């Protein structure tokens, strides 16, 4: 009988909230305002054929490259930040590696990390759910391959100061660092990416949700020209619904 991998058997299961999603919905870091009028207008012009076709991701990625001011080789459009996190874990983690998360935080970090066979170490948040930067730095070992930082954190809403993330990124023992943040923090992300050394990388997974459609699109900014490696693990049509996100992203990033 074919059996799943032991790491998959021991991976925690995500349980969505059972209550209704009405109200402010501040616990999920969701876009509570909805898309911009431009996006809504574009949605009304999508046809049945538009929704049935596989998406052409490259033209929209080219627009995002110009909008974000990053090299084309450093960006990958994904099906929300969830796919970005999944790709990063599958690409950089394996059995015997260690990954760090500060809890409480987004539960999918642990799920995707655990599924690779890596050991996931949980570090409790500080007072008032502050990010315990000193403890995180001290906890890093030679086995630490990835640290996940949600900023602002989900579900607490707390912000991690730029200086604290920079200090962690400078630790040469770290192989990769995920920074999951909001689209209006682009300048913040660019500073983080630009300080990295040759022996480690900072991977910025950005939600494009301020004006885009819900949470159907995200992207990864990845330095050192390693994004093609992620492309090798990514589905060729991973934007879902394909025409919904690809068709509306251009008008959502027009200034």
Buried (B, 14 or more C-beta within 10 A) or exposed (E): EEEEEEBEEEBEEEEEEEEEEEEEEEEBBBBEEEBBEBBEEBBEEBEEEBEEEEBEBEEBBEBBBEBBEBEEBBBBBBBBBBBBBBBBBBBBBEEEBBBBBBBBBBBBBBBBBBBBBBBBBEBEBBEEBBBBBEBBBEBBEEBBBBBBBBBBBBBBEBEBEBEBBBBBBEBEEBBBBBBBBBBEBBEBBBEBBEEBEEEBBBBBBBBBBBBBBBBBBBBBBBBEEBBEBBEEEBEEEBBBBBBBBBBBBBBBBEE
